[in-house]
Amino acid sequence: MKRPLAYLTVLIVALAGLLPVTARPAFADELAQALLLPELFEIMATEGRMSVMADGAIPLQGPSLERFEAEVAEIYAPGRMLAAFMHVLDADLQDRPEVREDTLAFAATELGKDILRLEISARKALLDDEVDLFARHALEEARMDTARQAVRERLADIRQRIEANDLIELNVSLGLNTSFAYYRGMMMENAVSGMSADMLLQLVWSQEPDIRADIEDWVESYFLMAYQPLDEDSMQAFLNYVDTPLARAFNQAMFRAFDEVFSEISLNLGRALGRHLAAEDL
């Protein structure tokens, strides 16, 4: 299943013009390390490969499938993903050092460290399909009127956290943009015949209800699992933080970076698949 991004501010890559990790300025490395981004991008790379290469998802066989799988692994190289992401984010925050410093300050607190570690641990655990199903089942129970009061209150906290940073709408927009880029990549390789740009846009927009439903379920189940160990005081302190102007500004900057790099990787995935499909038709 293709998963949305959800992280401290819900968290592949421009394959052209990538900066090597060693070329990033020191403050970029400081931010990446503080937010545990190297670990996150390792997980996201695995998520991406698993999603693309899921059983039955790719209509290729034999050597063609093997070559495509190698291209997918190259596209989802976590070091390059992180370098491209930080390049975009750094440019966005260049004239707003106060946003960066506020994020670093929160990440250095005990609460910030706990939140980051809990989110990373939960996201890594969700790579296991059985854990993912368990988390979704727990969410279904939490949504029931018969759920324990403490569980209902925690779900309400999670929805407040989601609303504070507009995580559903931003992720839906991201999902639609990346889906459009993927199909556009296939069209660029002449792997989709008889479809205009307007028809493609209609096709992608028709996916909006399914994308929205999956994002709502995934984000809520992910946060419900990740934040379960937090006591109510810690959860409330976190909610207070994410609703501040500087935290919201950082969240917006992150999503602008997500949109640019994920749209580019989706385009390249579509082109890669399109090339192989076109070759098989020859």
Sequence and secondary structure as in RCSB ss.txt:
>XXXX:A:sequence
MKRPLAYLTVLIVALAGLLPVTARPAFADELAQALLLPELFEIMATEGRMSVMADGAIPLQGPSLERFEAEVAEI
YAPGRMLAAFMHVLDADLQDRPEVREDTLAFAATELGKDILRLEISARKALLDDEVDLFARHALEEARMDTARQA
VRERLADIRQRIEANDLIELNVSLGLNTSFAYYRGMMMENAVSGMSADMLLQLVWSQEPDIRADIEDWVESYFLM
AYQPLDEDSMQAFLNYVDTPLARAFNQAMFRAFDEVFSEISLNLGRALGRHLAAEDL
>XXXX:A:secstr
      STT     SSS   GGGS HHHHHHHHHTTHHHHHHHHHHHHHHHHT TTSS   HHHHHHHHHHHHHH
T HHHHHHHHHHHHHHHHTT HHHHHHHHHHHHSHHHHHHHHHHHHHHHHTTSHHHHHHHHHHHHHHTSTTS HH
HHHHHHHHHHHHHHTTHHHHHHHHHHHHHHHHHHHHHHTT S S  HHHHHHHHHTTHHHHHHHHHHHHHHHHHH
HTTT  HHHHHHHHHHHTSHHHHHHHHHHHHHHHHHHHHHHHHHHHHHHHHHHHHH 
